[in-house]
Amino acid sequence: MTHENQMLDLTAMGILLILCASWGLQQVAIKVANHGVSPLLQSSIRSMGAMILIWIWMMVRREPMLERDGTLWWGIAAGLLFAGEFVLIYWGLEYTNASRAVIFLYMSPFVVALGAQLFIPGEQLRMIQVAGLCCAFVGIVVAFSESLTYHTHRMLIGDSMLAVAAILWGATTVLIKASPLGKIKPSKTLIYQLSVSAVVLPLGSLAKGEAGIVRLTPLIVGSLVYQTVWVAFITYLAWFWLIRNYPPSRLSSFTFLTPLFGVLAGGLLLNEPITRALLLALVLVGTGIYLVNRPVAHRDLKNLTRGPVK
């Protein structure tokens, strides 16, 4: 990792804001499409469509797809983690409500931080950065605090599924950065995940006995196109480029913005309430992101790049 890439520059931060806003809006798109297409089938359609698009992208750019570069099994492993994450998210949402799910799912940056410490050379979080992660997570809890005031045995099952999904999400990020996948083109990393999930997710839909496609309207079709073309193809490609070039623990801190963007989008597009708690949460998450990405003093940067003392 180069010295320049130890920190997130303005380009990376700008891309991250667009990604988080896009992923937050996706929550609204999924809710809209749920009226006509079952959730897991939605995710299947998204993976299949985006897989075709990334294949075309690689063909146009003449990027090798089948070369032997030692990434096959790593790619399959990343794809299984990716698919398992979405199966657990959609399955878990049948047992718990969406606001509780957000709190458990966004434990993922802590998984990334821990995994980076253990498996990625040069990834050393300082105490101020750990405090930043905690501050951002508190912001998420504040935003969705009402959902924690009650629970049932059924909800605890769903909460557990979302917690495991968070672990899989974080593990996917660490695996990509720490393995040979972190050195190949982002497009190939993405096609591994989309290809595996395009096989696993339809099987999950069948196993759950989903109703499938029950109604299609222009709005529902538009939602599916948004999820497929913009989210699964363009934003995921950008995300894997970021993972390849920047520290994953710093990138993950920005993902705390995603559910808040989702709530804002719900308020603007679905007339859902925007509360004072949400505004406080935005302040806490913003503060946490700043602390995680606070510029490193020259002396600290030398220590980070030098590595651990043996």
HELIX and SHEET records of a PDB file:
HELIX    1   1 GLU A    4  GLN A    6  5                                   3    
HELIX    2   2 LEU A   10  ALA A   33  1                                  24    
HELIX    3   3 PRO A   39  VAL A   60  1                                  22    
HELIX    4   4 LEU A   72  GLY A   92  1                                  21    
HELIX    5   5 ALA A   98  LEU A  105  1                                   8    
HELIX    6   6 SER A  108  PHE A  119  1                                  12    
HELIX    7   7 MET A  127  ALA A  143  1                                  17    
HELIX    8   8 SER A  145  LEU A  148  5                                   4    
HELIX    9   9 HIS A  153  ALA A  178  1                                  26    
HELIX   10  10 PRO A  180  LYS A  183  5                                   4    
HELIX   11  11 PRO A  186  ALA A  207  1                                  22    
HELIX   12  12 PRO A  218  VAL A  225  1                                   8    
HELIX   13  13 TYR A  226  THR A  235  3                                  10    
HELIX   14  14 TYR A  236  ASN A  245  1                                  10    
HELIX   15  15 PRO A  248  PHE A  254  1                                   7    
HELIX   16  16 LEU A  257  LEU A  269  1                                  13    
HELIX   17  17 ARG A  276  VAL A  292  1                                  17    
HELIX   18  18 HIS A  298  ARG A  306  1                                   9    
END                                                                             
